[in-house]
Amino acid sequence: ALLGAKSYAAGFHDIRATQDGGWVIAGWIGPAHSPAEMLAMKLTAAGDIDWQGSFGGPFEEDGAAAIETLDGGYALAGFTASFGAGAKDICVIRLTPAGALGACRVYKNPGRVA
């Protein structure tokens, strides 16, 4: 191993076909033994990475589902422990067609009491 090299882990929960013949993926990514961030990835029709990004804070996040929106952007849904009440609240992220963060909303986890 290289001195100072970091090990990363990633997992995918959802993959959906896009209008351009590519794919949008939702999941998680993070350094080994650290909290994960929500992962969004767009693949071309050839399977190459068009763009990818991770979103999160100091605690765990995870992307569970992805869709292409009518305007050609993307939306991801998952959970966040960094924002909201910190109890794995629901997080919906809106991305531009280029994968830039457009908006983020956090909703109370319906299973949480109080």
C-alpha positions as CSV (number, residue, x, y, z in Angstrom):
1,A,0.0,0.0,0.0
2,L,1.1,3.5,-0.6
3,L,2.1,5.6,2.3
4,G,-0.8,7.8,3.2
5,A,-3.2,6.0,0.9
6,K,-6.8,5.8,2.0
7,S,-9.2,2.9,1.6
8,Y,-12.7,3.7,0.5
9,A,-15.9,1.5,0.6
10,A,-19.0,2.1,-1.5
11,G,-22.4,0.4,-1.9
12,F,-25.2,0.9,-4.4
13,H,-28.9,0.6,-3.5
14,D,-30.6,1.8,-6.7
15,I,-29.8,2.1,-10.4
16,R,-32.2,3.6,-12.9
17,A,-32.1,4.1,-16.7
18,T,-32.0,7.7,-17.9
19,Q,-33.4,9.3,-21.1
20,D,-29.9,9.5,-22.7
21,G,-29.4,5.8,-22.4
22,G,-27.2,6.1,-19.3
23,W,-27.8,5.3,-15.7
24,V,-28.2,7.2,-12.4
25,I,-27.1,5.4,-9.2
26,A,-27.8,6.1,-5.5
27,G,-25.8,4.6,-2.6
28,W,-23.1,5.4,-0.1
29,I,-19.4,6.0,-0.1
30,G,-16.8,6.7,2.7
31,P,-13.4,6.1,4.0
32,A,-13.1,2.8,5.8
33,H,-14.2,2.9,9.4
34,S,-15.8,6.4,9.0
35,P,-19.3,7.6,8.5
36,A,-20.6,7.2,5.0
37,E,-22.0,10.0,2.7
38,M,-24.8,9.8,0.2
39,L,-23.4,8.9,-3.2
40,A,-24.9,10.0,-6.6
41,M,-23.3,8.7,-9.8
42,K,-24.3,9.2,-13.4
43,L,-23.0,6.7,-16.0
44,T,-23.0,7.2,-19.8
45,A,-24.7,4.8,-22.2
46,A,-21.2,3.2,-22.6
47,G,-20.9,2.7,-18.9
48,D,-18.3,5.4,-18.2
49,I,-18.7,7.8,-15.3
50,D,-20.2,11.1,-16.5
51,W,-20.2,12.6,-13.0
52,Q,-20.3,11.6,-9.3
53,G,-20.7,13.3,-6.0
54,S,-21.1,12.6,-2.4
55,F,-23.2,14.6,0.1
56,G,-23.2,14.6,3.8
57,G,-22.0,15.9,7.1
58,P,-20.1,14.6,10.2
59,F,-22.4,11.6,10.7
60,E,-23.8,8.8,8.5
61,E,-25.8,9.4,5.3
62,D,-27.1,6.9,2.7
63,G,-28.8,7.2,-0.7
64,A,-31.6,4.6,-1.2
65,A,-33.3,5.7,-4.5
66,A,-32.6,7.8,-7.5
67,I,-34.8,9.1,-10.4
68,E,-34.4,11.4,-13.4
69,T,-36.7,14.4,-13.1
70,L,-38.7,15.9,-15.9
71,D,-36.3,18.7,-16.4
72,G,-33.3,16.4,-17.0
73,G,-32.0,16.7,-13.4
74,Y,-32.0,14.0,-10.8
75,A,-33.4,13.4,-7.3
76,L,-32.1,11.1,-4.6
77,A,-33.8,10.0,-1.5
78,G,-32.2,8.4,1.5
79,F,-31.4,9.2,5.2
80,T,-29.2,11.5,7.1
81,A,-27.9,11.4,10.7
82,S,-26.1,14.8,10.2
83,F,-29.0,17.0,9.6
84,G,-32.5,17.3,11.0
85,A,-32.9,15.7,14.4
86,G,-30.0,13.3,13.8
87,A,-32.2,10.3,14.0
88,K,-31.8,9.0,10.4
89,D,-34.3,11.5,9.1
90,I,-35.4,11.3,5.4
91,C,-33.2,13.4,3.1
92,V,-34.2,14.3,-0.5
93,I,-31.5,15.9,-2.7
94,R,-32.2,17.6,-6.0
95,L,-29.4,17.6,-8.5
96,T,-28.9,19.6,-11.7
97,P,-28.4,17.7,-15.0
98,A,-24.6,18.1,-14.4
99,G,-24.8,16.6,-10.9
100,A,-24.5,19.9,-8.9
101,L,-26.5,20.2,-5.7
102,G,-29.7,22.1,-6.4
103,A,-31.6,21.7,-3.2
104,C,-31.8,19.5,-0.1
105,R,-34.8,18.9,2.2
106,V,-34.9,16.9,5.4
107,Y,-38.1,15.4,6.8
108,K,-38.7,13.9,10.2
109,N,-38.3,10.1,10.3
110,P,-41.9,8.9,10.7
111,G,-40.7,6.1,13.0
112,R,-39.2,8.6,15.5
113,V,-41.1,9.4,18.6
114,A,-41.3,13.1,19.7
